[in-house]
Amino acid sequence: MKALIWSRDNCIYCENAKTLLQQKGIDYEERKLGEGWTKEQLVESIPSAKSVPQIYLDDQYIGGFTELRKYFTQKGE
């Protein structure tokens, strides 16, 4: 499994999402706003995005940290 996470600096939910992915042993690509990535690119990729983090697992859109945690809870992980 591989993840893609859109994030930004000073975002506790972004940090929590990355920590959860690490705990699950999932490699991730981080696209950090302001560090080579823009809000426009985020909205182009995820038109409904209003905040970060925004997370994909194996090309499946999950949502934010709350949805990521729910995803793993529902899978029994």
C-alpha positions in Angstrom: 0.0 0.0 0.0 1.2 3.5 -0.8 -0.2 6.8 0.3 -0.2 10.4 -1.0 -0.8 13.1 1.5 -1.3 16.8 0.8 -0.1 18.8 3.9 1.3 22.1 5.1 3.6 23.2 8.0 2.2 23.7 11.5 -0.7 21.3 10.9 -1.4 18.9 13.7 -3.8 16.8 11.7 -1.2 16.5 8.9 1.4 15.3 11.5 -1.2 12.9 13.0 -2.0 11.5 9.6 1.7 10.9 8.8 2.3 9.3 12.1 -0.7 7.0 11.6 0.6 6.0 8.2 4.1 5.3 9.6 2.6 3.2 12.4 0.8 1.1 9.8 4.0 0.7 7.8 2.7 2.6 4.8 5.1 4.6 2.6 3.8 8.0 1.6 4.5 10.8 -0.8 4.1 14.2 0.8 3.0 17.2 -1.2 3.5 20.1 1.2 1.9 23.4 0.3 4.4 26.2 0.1 7.3 23.8 -0.6 7.0 23.1 -4.3 3.2 22.6 -4.3 0.4 25.2 -4.4 -3.1 25.4 -3.2 -4.2 25.6 -6.8 -2.5 22.3 -7.5 -4.3 20.8 -4.5 -7.7 22.0 -5.7 -7.0 20.8 -9.2 -6.3 17.4 -7.8 -9.1 17.4 -5.3 -11.7 20.0 -6.2 -13.6 19.6 -2.9 -10.5 20.2 -0.8 -11.0 23.0 1.7 -8.2 22.0 4.2 -5.3 19.7 4.7 -4.4 17.0 5.0 -6.0 15.4 2.0 -5.1 11.7 1.6 -5.1 9.0 -1.0 -4.4 5.3 -0.4 -3.5 3.3 -3.5 -5.1 6.0 -5.7 -8.3 5.8 -3.6 -9.3 9.2 -2.2 -9.8 8.9 1.6 -10.2 12.5 2.8 -8.6 14.0 5.9 -7.2 12.6 9.1 -10.6 11.8 10.6 -11.5 9.8 7.5 -8.1 8.1 7.5 -8.5 7.0 11.1 -12.1 5.8 10.3 -10.8 3.9 7.3 -8.4 1.8 9.4 -10.9 1.3 12.2 -13.4 -0.1 9.7 -10.8 -2.4 8.3 -10.1 -3.6 11.8 -6.5 -2.4 11.8 
